[in-house]
């Protein structure tokens, strides 16, 4: 049984108007079932950990909703960030809190908003990563690419270690152009970087101290006061001073350059649910390729001579379409989105414009 940390942040702007800052995508049932993405994440972790060893790091605005969805989790295992400081601070705080309890613990970090099509194979892959972590390596779970994807970062890997699945990570690569992504796919040496990590907390904190000494000092100071009467005061004083940086930039890239990072390739139908087009690809469809994501069985959708549609009816009224193809229709009480599926990534621009106008209630 390992310790598990689930960073639950971000607002999922490409899934607007369903996903909002106050109710982000990980709280929504984008799974094709009644379970939210967060609940599905906790459920598939069952073979690897226990509720007592599962922590969620989330913002103050979402803590109550997280607690309502995860009633089996001890209340103290929901770590609340006073403000967003990016992934490194969130993950490092959890690692430091775990280290106070169990300095030799192995910890996994898995995002709250991913879909996994084959949970059993995913568990097997994570267990392979645990073996590498027990050797002192900072492990990632890489995704075997199926296409020249330009929306993901990549891991450049070396040759497999002793004939097993584990490979050294030589370099972290930014999101590539289409041409570069094609060369990555052909080479066989690149994996998608899914942001899944497994390590001994001692190894991670040592690397954090080497590369980000101020951040290390801050989270260990907070962790030392955790569960004490001073917890809130120390958290409130130190948290705003922590560097706002992702764990990839802060730790993993430098650790890879020093030969301290390895990966296990995974093929378990992973998806990061980045936009509504993606949902149309991964969720069950009708015979015409339409996906209807309704939160209420009473919600009615009528599609006639229409195909490839992604319809999200949330306003409690009938949504009907005739003779259209490959559209996204998201109907909520205060906003209606209609756009072609091939423009799904551009939904974020609507959120940006609403913010520019000061329409915070809509974002």
C-alpha positions as CSV (number, residue, x, y, z in Angstrom):
1,X,0.0,0.0,0.0
2,X,1.5,3.3,-1.1
3,X,0.5,6.8,-0.1
4,X,-1.5,8.6,-2.8
5,X,-1.8,12.4,-3.5
6,X,-4.5,13.7,-5.8
7,X,-3.9,17.3,-6.9
8,X,-7.4,18.7,-7.6
9,X,-7.1,22.2,-9.1
10,X,-7.7,24.2,-12.2
11,X,-11.0,25.3,-13.7
12,X,-11.1,23.4,-17.0
13,X,-11.7,26.5,-19.2
14,X,-12.1,24.4,-22.4
15,X,-15.0,22.7,-20.8
16,X,-16.9,25.9,-20.2
17,X,-19.8,26.6,-19.5
18,X,-20.2,23.4,-17.6
19,X,-16.8,23.6,-15.8
20,X,-16.5,26.8,-13.8
21,X,-14.0,28.2,-11.4
22,X,-16.4,27.4,-8.6
23,X,-17.2,24.0,-9.8
24,X,-14.3,22.7,-11.9
25,X,-14.2,19.7,-14.2
26,X,-12.9,17.2,-11.7
27,X,-16.2,17.5,-9.7
28,X,-18.3,16.7,-12.8
29,X,-19.4,13.2,-14.0
30,X,-17.4,13.3,-17.3
31,X,-17.0,9.5,-16.9
32,X,-20.1,8.2,-18.6
33,X,-21.4,7.1,-15.2
34,X,-22.7,9.0,-12.2
35,X,-19.2,9.2,-10.7
36,X,-17.3,12.4,-11.0
37,X,-13.7,12.4,-12.3
38,X,-12.5,12.8,-8.8
39,X,-14.6,9.9,-7.5
40,X,-13.4,7.7,-10.3
41,X,-9.8,8.6,-9.5
42,X,-10.2,7.5,-5.9
43,X,-12.1,4.3,-6.9
44,X,-9.4,3.1,-9.3
45,X,-6.7,3.7,-6.6
46,X,-8.4,1.0,-4.4
47,X,-5.9,-1.8,-5.2
48,X,-3.0,0.5,-4.4
49,X,-3.8,2.3,-1.2
50,X,-6.4,2.9,1.6
51,X,-8.5,5.9,2.4
52,X,-6.2,6.6,5.4
53,X,-3.3,6.9,2.9
54,X,-5.1,9.0,0.3
55,X,-4.8,12.8,0.3
56,X,-6.5,15.4,-1.9
57,X,-4.9,18.8,-2.3
58,X,-7.4,21.4,-3.4
59,X,-8.3,25.0,-3.2
60,X,-10.4,26.6,-0.4
61,X,-13.3,27.1,-2.8
62,X,-13.6,23.4,-3.6
63,X,-12.8,21.8,-0.2
64,X,-16.4,21.4,0.9
65,X,-17.5,19.9,-2.5
66,X,-14.5,17.5,-2.4
67,X,-15.5,16.4,1.2
68,X,-19.1,15.8,0.1
69,X,-18.0,13.7,-2.9
70,X,-15.4,11.7,-0.9
71,X,-17.2,10.8,2.3
72,X,-15.0,7.8,2.9
73,X,-11.9,9.9,3.2
74,X,-10.7,11.2,6.6
75,X,-11.4,14.9,6.8
76,X,-7.8,15.7,7.7
77,X,-6.7,14.1,4.4
78,X,-8.1,17.0,2.4
79,X,-5.3,19.5,2.3
80,X,-6.5,23.0,1.5
81,X,-4.4,25.5,-0.4
82,X,-5.1,29.1,0.7
83,X,-4.3,30.2,-2.9
84,X,-3.1,28.5,-6.2
85,X,0.7,28.1,-6.3
86,X,0.8,25.6,-9.2
87,X,1.6,21.9,-9.0
88,X,5.0,21.8,-7.2
89,X,3.8,23.5,-4.0
90,X,0.7,21.3,-3.8
91,X,2.6,18.0,-4.4
92,X,5.5,19.1,-2.2
93,X,3.3,20.0,0.7
94,X,1.6,16.6,0.6
95,X,5.0,14.9,0.4
96,X,6.3,16.8,3.4
97,X,3.2,16.0,5.4
98,X,3.6,12.3,4.5
99,X,7.3,12.4,5.4
100,X,6.5,13.6,8.9
101,X,4.3,10.5,9.4
102,X,6.4,8.0,7.4
103,X,9.8,9.2,6.2
104,X,10.4,6.2,4.0
105,X,7.0,6.1,2.4
106,X,6.4,5.6,-1.3
107,X,4.0,8.2,-2.7
108,X,2.1,8.4,-6.0
109,X,0.7,11.6,-7.4
110,X,-2.2,11.3,-9.8
111,X,-4.4,14.1,-11.2
112,X,-8.1,14.3,-10.3
113,X,-9.3,14.9,-13.8
114,X,-8.0,12.0,-15.9
115,X,-10.0,9.2,-17.5
116,X,-8.5,5.7,-17.5
117,X,-10.2,3.1,-19.8
118,X,-8.5,0.1,-18.4
119,X,-8.0,0.5,-14.6
120,X,-6.5,-2.9,-14.0
121,X,-3.8,-2.4,-16.6
122,X,-3.2,1.1,-15.1
123,X,-2.7,-0.5,-11.6
124,X,-0.2,-2.9,-13.0
125,X,1.7,-0.1,-14.6
126,X,1.8,1.9,-11.4
127,X,3.1,-1.1,-9.5
128,X,6.0,-1.3,-12.0
129,X,6.7,2.3,-11.2
130,X,6.7,1.6,-7.5
131,X,9.5,-0.9,-8.0
132,X,11.6,1.9,-9.6
133,X,10.7,4.3,-6.7
134,X,11.9,1.7,-4.2
135,X,15.3,2.0,-5.8
136,X,15.4,5.7,-5.1
137,X,14.3,6.9,-8.6
138,X,11.8,9.6,-9.3
139,X,9.3,7.7,-11.5
140,X,6.8,8.9,-14.0
141,X,4.1,6.9,-15.8
142,X,4.5,7.7,-19.5
143,X,1.8,7.1,-22.0
144,X,2.6,5.1,-25.2
145,X,1.6,7.6,-27.9
146,X,-1.0,6.6,-30.5
147,X,-0.8,9.6,-32.7
148,X,1.4,12.7,-33.3
149,X,-0.3,14.7,-30.6
150,X,0.6,18.4,-30.3
151,X,-1.4,19.1,-27.1
152,X,0.8,17.1,-24.7
153,X,4.4,17.3,-23.4
154,X,6.7,14.4,-24.1
155,X,9.3,12.3,-22.3
156,X,12.4,11.4,-24.3
157,X,13.5,8.0,-23.0
158,X,16.6,5.8,-23.2
159,X,16.8,2.1,-23.7
160,X,14.8,-0.2,-21.3
161,X,16.6,-1.2,-18.1
162,X,17.7,-4.8,-18.0
163,X,15.1,-5.9,-20.5
164,X,12.2,-4.7,-18.2
165,X,9.6,-2.1,-18.9
166,X,11.4,0.7,-17.0
167,X,13.3,3.3,-19.1
168,X,15.5,6.2,-18.1
169,X,14.0,9.6,-18.9
170,X,16.6,11.6,-20.7
171,X,14.7,14.8,-21.2
172,X,11.3,16.5,-20.8
173,X,10.0,18.0,-24.0
174,X,7.5,20.8,-24.4
175,X,4.4,20.5,-26.6
176,X,5.7,20.0,-30.1
177,X,4.7,21.2,-33.6
178,X,2.8,18.7,-35.7
179,X,6.0,17.9,-37.7
180,X,8.1,17.4,-34.6
181,X,5.4,15.2,-33.0
182,X,5.5,13.0,-36.1
183,X,9.2,12.4,-35.7
184,X,8.7,11.6,-32.0
185,X,6.1,9.0,-32.9
186,X,8.2,7.4,-35.5
187,X,11.3,7.2,-33.3
188,X,9.8,5.0,-30.6
189,X,11.7,6.9,-27.9
190,X,9.1,9.3,-26.8
191,X,6.1,9.0,-24.4
192,X,3.4,11.4,-23.6
193,X,3.9,13.1,-20.2
194,X,0.7,12.5,-18.3
195,X,1.9,14.1,-15.0
196,X,1.7,10.8,-13.0
197,X,4.5,10.5,-10.5
198,X,5.7,7.8,-8.1
199,X,8.7,8.2,-5.6
200,X,9.9,7.8,-2.1
201,X,9.0,11.1,-0.3
202,X,12.6,11.3,1.0
203,X,14.0,11.1,-2.6
204,X,11.6,13.7,-3.9
205,X,12.2,16.1,-1.0
206,X,16.0,15.7,-1.3
207,X,15.7,16.7,-5.0
208,X,13.4,19.6,-4.1
209,X,16.0,20.8,-1.6
210,X,18.7,20.6,-4.2
211,X,16.9,22.5,-6.9
212,X,14.3,24.7,-5.0
213,X,15.7,25.2,-1.5
214,X,13.3,28.0,-0.6
215,X,10.3,26.0,-1.6
216,X,11.6,23.0,0.3
217,X,12.1,25.1,3.4
218,X,8.6,26.5,3.1
219,X,6.7,23.2,2.8
220,X,8.7,21.5,5.5
221,X,8.0,24.4,7.8
222,X,4.3,24.1,7.1
223,X,4.4,20.3,7.5
224,X,6.1,20.6,10.9
225,X,3.1,22.5,12.1
226,X,0.5,20.3,10.5
227,X,-2.1,19.0,12.9
228,X,-1.0,21.4,15.5
229,X,-2.7,24.5,16.9
230,X,-0.3,26.6,14.8
231,X,-1.2,24.9,11.5
232,X,-3.5,27.6,10.1
233,X,-1.2,30.5,11.1
234,X,1.9,28.9,9.7
235,X,0.1,27.9,6.5
236,X,-1.3,31.4,6.0
237,X,2.1,33.1,6.6
238,X,4.3,30.7,4.5
239,X,2.1,29.6,1.7
240,X,2.0,33.0,-0.2
241,X,5.8,33.1,-0.2
242,X,6.2,29.8,-2.1
243,X,7.4,29.9,-5.7
244,X,4.5,29.4,-8.2
245,X,6.0,26.7,-10.5
246,X,5.0,23.3,-11.9
247,X,6.7,20.2,-10.5
248,X,8.1,19.4,-14.0
249,X,10.0,22.7,-14.2
250,X,10.9,22.8,-10.5
251,X,12.1,19.3,-10.0
252,X,11.7,16.7,-12.7
253,X,13.6,18.3,-15.6
254,X,16.6,18.9,-13.4
255,X,16.4,15.5,-11.9
256,X,16.2,13.9,-15.4
257,X,19.3,15.8,-16.4
258,X,21.1,14.3,-13.3
259,X,19.9,10.8,-14.3
260,X,17.5,10.4,-11.4
261,X,14.2,10.0,-13.4
262,X,12.8,6.9,-15.0
263,X,9.4,6.0,-16.6
264,X,7.2,3.0,-17.2
265,X,5.3,3.1,-20.4
266,X,1.5,2.6,-20.1
267,X,-1.2,1.6,-22.5
268,X,-4.4,1.8,-20.5
269,X,-6.6,4.2,-22.7
270,X,-5.7,7.3,-20.8
271,X,-7.3,10.6,-21.6
272,X,-7.0,14.0,-19.8
273,X,-10.5,15.2,-20.7
274,X,-9.2,18.4,-22.1
275,X,-12.3,19.5,-24.1
276,X,-15.7,18.5,-25.3
277,X,-14.4,17.0,-28.5
278,X,-12.3,14.6,-26.4
279,X,-15.5,13.5,-24.5
280,X,-17.0,12.7,-27.8
281,X,-14.1,10.4,-28.6
282,X,-14.0,8.5,-25.3
283,X,-17.6,8.2,-24.1
284,X,-20.1,5.7,-25.5
285,X,-22.0,6.9,-28.6
286,X,-25.3,6.1,-30.2
287,X,-25.3,4.5,-33.7
288,X,-24.8,7.9,-35.3
289,X,-21.8,8.7,-33.2
290,X,-23.6,11.2,-30.9
291,X,-22.7,11.6,-27.2
292,X,-25.3,12.9,-24.8
293,X,-23.9,13.7,-21.3
294,X,-27.0,14.3,-19.2
295,X,-26.9,14.6,-15.4
296,X,-30.6,13.7,-15.1
297,X,-32.3,10.8,-16.8
298,X,-35.4,13.0,-17.2
299,X,-33.4,15.5,-19.4
300,X,-34.6,15.1,-23.0
301,X,-32.5,15.4,-26.2
302,X,-33.9,14.9,-29.7
303,X,-31.5,14.5,-32.5
304,X,-32.8,14.0,-36.0
305,X,-30.5,13.3,-39.0
306,X,-27.6,14.4,-36.9
307,X,-24.3,12.7,-36.2
308,X,-21.0,13.2,-34.4
309,X,-22.7,15.5,-31.9
310,X,-21.6,16.2,-28.3
311,X,-24.7,17.4,-26.4
312,X,-24.5,18.4,-22.7
313,X,-28.1,19.3,-21.5
314,X,-27.9,20.8,-18.0
315,X,-30.7,23.5,-18.0
316,X,-33.6,21.1,-17.6
317,X,-35.1,21.9,-21.0
318,X,-35.4,20.0,-24.2
319,X,-32.4,20.2,-26.5
320,X,-33.2,19.4,-30.2
321,X,-31.1,19.4,-33.3
322,X,-31.9,18.6,-37.0
323,X,-29.6,17.9,-39.9
324,X,-26.3,19.0,-38.2
325,X,-23.0,17.3,-37.9
326,X,-20.0,17.4,-35.5
327,X,-21.2,20.2,-33.2
328,X,-20.8,20.7,-29.5
329,X,-24.0,22.0,-27.7
330,X,-23.7,22.7,-24.0
331,X,-26.8,24.1,-22.4
332,X,-26.6,25.5,-18.8
333,X,-29.0,27.7,-16.9
334,X,-27.0,30.9,-17.6
335,X,-25.0,30.1,-20.8
336,X,-25.3,28.2,-24.0
337,X,-22.3,27.1,-26.0
338,X,-22.5,26.0,-29.7
339,X,-19.3,25.3,-31.7
340,X,-17.8,22.9,-34.2
341,X,-16.0,19.9,-32.6
342,X,-12.8,20.9,-34.4
343,X,-12.8,24.2,-32.6
344,X,-13.2,22.7,-29.1
345,X,-9.8,24.0,-28.0
346,X,-10.9,27.6,-28.8
347,X,-13.6,27.6,-26.1
348,X,-11.0,28.9,-23.7
349,X,-11.0,32.1,-25.7
350,X,-14.6,32.7,-24.6
351,X,-13.6,32.4,-21.0
352,X,-10.7,34.8,-21.6
353,X,-13.0,37.3,-23.1
354,X,-15.5,37.0,-20.2
355,X,-12.7,37.6,-17.8
356,X,-11.6,40.7,-19.8
357,X,-15.2,42.0,-19.6
358,X,-15.3,41.4,-15.8
359,X,-18.1,38.9,-16.1
360,X,-16.7,36.8,-13.2
361,X,-20.1,35.2,-12.4
362,X,-20.0,33.4,-15.8
363,X,-16.5,31.9,-15.4
